[in-house]
Amino acid sequence: MVAVSRPETDGGARRAVFSPVDTRARVDAVVRRIGDAIELGLLADGEQLPGESALAGQLGVSTVTLREALMALRQRGLVTTRRGRGGGSFVALPEVPADDRLKERLRDWSTAELRDLGDHWAALSGAAARLAAERADPAGLEPPRRTARELARAGDAAARGRLYGRFHVELAAAAQSARLTREQVALQGEVGALPCLVLAEDAYREEVADRHRRVVAAVQDGADDTAGALAERCVRESTARLVAVRLTL
């Protein structure tokens, strides 16, 4: 079997993925948690998930609940299962919908809903950046720094969208806040691939990557207000661009 390399992302982000889920509607919670992590690229295409007993223990659910969740993930095409020796459950990275299908999804959002989403997202990312400036260690900053570099080089919209969302999750992980990290993972799952619609333009992709690099630099310098303002501005500008696209539909 071909070895699959894991995404070079911070252990804090991965720990948040495999931490206990909410006690309500646990099957749905497991599906949402694992599914969001796969779509963000926090779990690599082809990566083997932990065994059922181990994964159920990490998530704080029964093996019956986990099996139901894995079945739902298979139905969504996010997980494949192999039997026999070397078998198990493996990540299947989804394809990003075509541009017209993404616009169809965007049409489901009103401009007021998009702005409200942007407000929530900016608040989360701003808080994460400020806390990271107070708490982050050099090792914790390497994942978002690396993701910013990858975004600057990413050639297709699908990769750009995943890297954009991953950066904000890794920023929350650098803040050493498990709750903020889980909130970011959930929010990125809600946003989905929509950022691809505004990141296709090379000039804007480079602008975003540069701002991400500046966020990391401000965090490293302990400049909490600067880091928070930069993170918020990045989210607000992207949301404004999505609103502008929505108004044309």
Secondary structure by P-SEA (a helix, b strand, c coil): cbbbbcccccaaaaaaaaccccccaaaaaaaaaaaaaaaacccccccccccaaaaaaaacccaaaaaaaaaaaaaaccbbbbccccccbbbbbbccccaaaaaaaaaaccaaaaaaaaaaaaaaaaaaaaaaaaccccccaaaaaaaaaaaaacccaaaaaaaaaaaaaaaaaaaccaaaaaaaaaaaaaaccccccccccaaaaaaaaaaaaaaaaaaaacaaaaaaaaaaaaaaaaaaaaaaaaaac
